[in-house]
Amino acid sequence: MQKCITSYLTKVYQGDVNASEAKEISGLMRMTNNIERIGDSVENIALMIEDVIEDKIEFPDEAIVDINNISSQVSCFLDLIITSMQTAPNRFMEEAQNMEDNIDFMREEMRQAHIERLRKGQCGNAAGLKVSDMLSNFEKMGDYCYNIAQAIAGIK
């Protein structure tokens, strides 16, 4: 779908467009690419979950809580983005920035807590790698959401 949308937008862009329309088309292309990247991260997490199930890898309870918390924050950010595509709220970018910062903070705090669990032997290496990779993918989704927010707001 990304290729179809980008191809269409490119054709429109090559037509007779003014500067304002060109900026909007550029933002739509940016949004399309970031939506694709979100999908790639979701697919990465799904594949990791398949590995966890197949290999019967057990996560510490704290890691499960962390993954649930960061995934909920990313889900809220996605909801904000989807809603804002129709009508961006007054303080939209401020809210988007807060969500992005919170996801970054959560990932770092959770990563540090996870390293401590590994150090104490409360988590195995296989689980450790999966948790770390999942947290990174959720953090990337937050980055992509922020990029989309910038495009919605006409910043980039």
C-alpha positions in Angstrom: 0.0 0.0 0.0 2.9 2.3 0.8 4.2 2.0 -2.8 0.7 2.8 -4.3 0.2 5.8 -2.1 3.7 7.1 -2.7 3.4 6.6 -6.4 0.1 8.5 -6.5 1.4 11.3 -4.4 4.5 11.5 -6.7 2.2 11.9 -9.7 0.2 14.6 -8.0 3.5 16.3 -7.0 4.7 16.3 -10.6 1.6 18.2 -11.7 0.9 21.8 -11.3 1.1 22.4 -7.6 1.8 25.5 -5.6 4.2 25.7 -2.6 1.6 25.0 0.0 0.3 22.0 -1.9 3.9 20.7 -2.4 4.5 21.0 1.4 1.3 19.1 2.1 2.2 16.3 -0.4 5.6 16.0 1.2 4.0 15.7 4.6 1.7 13.0 3.3 4.7 11.1 1.9 6.4 11.3 5.3 3.3 10.1 7.0 3.0 7.2 4.6 6.6 6.1 5.2 6.3 6.4 9.0 3.0 4.4 9.0 4.9 1.7 7.1 7.7 1.7 9.6 5.1 1.3 12.5 3.8 -1.7 10.7 7.3 -3.1 10.4 7.9 -2.7 14.1 4.6 -4.4 14.9 5.6 -7.3 12.6 9.0 -7.5 14.4 7.2 -7.7 17.8 4.8 -10.4 16.5 7.7 -12.5 15.2 9.4 -12.1 18.6 6.3 -13.2 20.4 6.1 -16.3 18.1 9.7 -17.1 19.1 8.9 -16.7 22.7 5.9 -19.1 22.4 7.8 -21.6 20.3 10.9 -21.6 22.5 8.8 -21.5 25.7 10.8 -18.5 26.9 9.5 -17.1 30.2 9.6 -13.4 31.1 9.8 -12.1 34.6 6.5 -10.6 35.8 8.1 -7.2 35.9 9.1 -7.4 32.3 5.6 -8.3 31.3 4.2 -5.3 33.2 6.8 -3.1 31.5 5.9 -4.4 28.0 2.2 -3.9 28.7 2.8 -0.3 30.0 5.0 0.9 27.1 2.7 -0.8 24.5 -0.3 1.0 26.1 1.5 4.3 25.9 2.3 3.7 22.2 -1.3 2.7 21.6 -2.5 6.0 23.1 -0.1 7.8 20.9 -1.5 6.0 17.8 -5.0 6.9 18.9 -4.0 10.6 19.2 -2.4 10.4 15.7 -5.5 8.8 14.2 -7.9 11.2 15.8 -5.7 14.2 14.9 -5.6 13.4 11.2 -9.2 14.6 11.0 -8.9 17.6 13.4 -5.8 18.3 15.4 -6.6 19.5 18.9 -5.3 22.9 20.1 -2.4 21.6 22.0 -1.7 18.7 19.7 2.1 19.1 19.3 2.6 19.6 23.0 0.7 16.4 23.7 2.6 14.6 21.0 5.9 15.8 22.4 4.9 14.7 25.9 3.9 11.3 24.7 7.2 10.9 22.7 9.2 12.0 25.7 7.3 9.7 28.0 7.9 6.7 25.7 11.6 7.5 25.5 11.8 7.8 29.3 9.8 4.6 29.9 12.1 2.7 27.5 15.2 3.9 29.3 13.8 3.2 32.8 12.6 -0.2 31.7 15.9 -1.1 30.0 17.8 -0.2 33.2 15.4 -2.3 35.4 15.8 -5.1 32.9 19.6 -4.9 33.0 19.4 -5.1 36.8 17.2 -8.2 36.6 19.8 -9.8 34.3 22.6 -8.9 36.7 20.7 -10.5 39.6 20.0 -13.6 37.5 16.2 -13.0 37.6 16.0 -13.2 33.9 17.6 -15.5 31.3 19.6 -14.4 28.3 17.0 -15.4 25.8 14.2 -13.5 27.6 16.6 -10.6 28.1 17.3 -10.2 24.4 13.6 -10.4 23.5 12.5 -7.9 26.2 15.3 -5.5 25.1 14.3 -5.8 21.4 10.6 -5.3 22.2 11.3 -2.2 24.2 13.4 -0.8 21.3 10.6 -1.5 18.8 8.0 0.2 21.0 10.3 3.2 21.4 10.8 3.4 17.6 7.0 3.3 17.1 6.9 6.4 19.4 9.5 8.1 17.2 7.4 7.3 14.1 4.2 8.6 15.7 6.0 11.8 16.5 7.2 12.1 12.9 3.6 11.7 11.8 2.5 14.3 14.4 5.0 16.8 12.9 3.5 16.1 9.4 0.0 16.6 10.7 0.9 19.9 12.2 2.7 20.9 9.0 6.1 21.2 10.8 7.9 18.7 8.5 
